[in-house]
Amino acid sequence: MCLPSLLQDHFRQCVKPCFTEVYRDRGEAIGVAEFETMEEMRTAIRRLDDTEFKNPFEKSYIRITEVSNDVRR
């Protein structure tokens, strides 16, 4: 179990996310984070990808990837 606030706290090690959400998909926890700028997103990927994520319920390693939500038409 992972709460969005715990994920947000993890990201705050290097950047401040504007939004975090956590949901379950086929038994795995999936987290979503949004940032103010592309540079903040890239900093989070560079510094936090494959890092240990601890919360009161479990310990695991997280993977961070860029997902574009470019909605230009």
C-alpha positions as a Markdown table, in Angstrom:
| # | Residue | x | y | z |
|---|---|---|---|---|
| 1 | Met | 0.0 | 0.0 | 0.0 |
| 2 | Cys | 1.3 | 3.5 | -0.9 |
| 3 | Leu | -0.4 | 6.8 | -0.3 |
| 4 | Pro | 0.0 | 9.7 | -2.7 |
| 5 | Ser | 1.4 | 11.8 | 0.1 |
| 6 | Leu | 4.2 | 9.3 | 0.7 |
| 7 | Leu | 5.1 | 9.4 | -3.0 |
| 8 | Gln | 5.0 | 13.1 | -2.9 |
| 9 | Asp | 7.4 | 13.1 | 0.0 |
| 10 | His | 9.8 | 10.8 | -1.9 |
| 11 | Phe | 9.9 | 13.2 | -4.8 |
| 12 | Arg | 10.5 | 16.2 | -2.5 |
| 13 | Gln | 14.1 | 14.9 | -2.0 |
| 14 | Cys | 14.9 | 16.8 | -5.2 |
| 15 | Val | 11.8 | 18.5 | -6.7 |
| 16 | Lys | 8.3 | 19.5 | -5.7 |
| 17 | Pro | 5.6 | 17.7 | -7.6 |
| 18 | Cys | 2.3 | 19.6 | -8.2 |
| 19 | Phe | 0.3 | 16.3 | -8.3 |
| 20 | Thr | 0.7 | 12.7 | -7.2 |
| 21 | Glu | -1.6 | 9.8 | -7.4 |
| 22 | Val | -1.2 | 6.1 | -6.7 |
| 23 | Tyr | -3.4 | 3.3 | -8.0 |
| 24 | Arg | -3.3 | -0.5 | -8.4 |
| 25 | Asp | -3.1 | -2.2 | -11.7 |
| 26 | Arg | -3.0 | -6.1 | -11.8 |
| 27 | Gly | -1.7 | -6.2 | -8.3 |
| 28 | Glu | 1.1 | -3.6 | -8.8 |
| 29 | Ala | 1.2 | -0.1 | -7.4 |
| 30 | Ile | 1.5 | 2.5 | -10.1 |
| 31 | Gly | 2.3 | 6.1 | -9.2 |
| 32 | Val | 1.8 | 9.2 | -11.2 |
| 33 | Ala | 3.5 | 12.6 | -10.6 |
| 34 | Glu | 3.2 | 15.9 | -12.4 |
| 35 | Phe | 5.7 | 18.7 | -12.3 |
| 36 | Glu | 5.7 | 22.4 | -13.1 |
| 37 | Thr | 8.5 | 22.2 | -15.7 |
| 38 | Met | 10.1 | 19.6 | -18.0 |
| 39 | Glu | 13.4 | 20.3 | -16.2 |
| 40 | Glu | 11.9 | 19.3 | -12.8 |
| 41 | Met | 10.6 | 16.1 | -14.4 |
| 42 | Arg | 14.0 | 15.3 | -15.8 |
| 43 | Thr | 15.6 | 16.1 | -12.5 |
| 44 | Ala | 13.3 | 13.6 | -10.8 |
| 45 | Ile | 14.0 | 10.9 | -13.4 |
| 46 | Arg | 17.7 | 11.5 | -13.2 |
| 47 | Arg | 18.0 | 11.5 | -9.4 |
| 48 | Leu | 15.2 | 9.2 | -8.2 |
| 49 | Asp | 14.9 | 6.5 | -10.8 |
| 50 | Asp | 15.7 | 3.1 | -9.4 |
| 51 | Thr | 15.9 | 4.4 | -5.8 |
| 52 | Glu | 14.7 | 2.7 | -2.7 |
| 53 | Phe | 11.2 | 3.8 | -1.7 |
| 54 | Lys | 10.3 | 3.1 | 1.9 |
| 55 | Asn | 6.9 | 3.6 | 3.5 |
| 56 | Pro | 5.4 | 2.2 | 6.7 |
| 57 | Phe | 3.9 | -0.7 | 4.8 |
| 58 | Glu | 6.7 | -2.0 | 2.5 |
| 59 | Lys | 10.1 | -1.3 | 1.0 |
| 60 | Ser | 10.7 | -1.4 | -2.8 |
| 61 | Tyr | 12.6 | 0.2 | -5.6 |
| 62 | Ile | 10.8 | 2.6 | -7.9 |
| 63 | Arg | 11.2 | 3.2 | -11.6 |
| 64 | Ile | 10.5 | 6.6 | -13.1 |
| 65 | Thr | 9.7 | 7.1 | -16.8 |
| 66 | Glu | 8.6 | 10.1 | -18.8 |
| 67 | Val | 5.1 | 10.0 | -20.2 |
| 68 | Ser | 4.1 | 12.8 | -22.5 |
| 69 | Asn | 0.7 | 14.3 | -22.2 |
| 70 | Asp | 1.1 | 16.6 | -25.1 |
| 71 | Val | -2.4 | 17.5 | -26.2 |
| 72 | Arg | -1.6 | 19.8 | -29.0 |
| 73 | Arg | -3.8 | 19.4 | -32.1 |
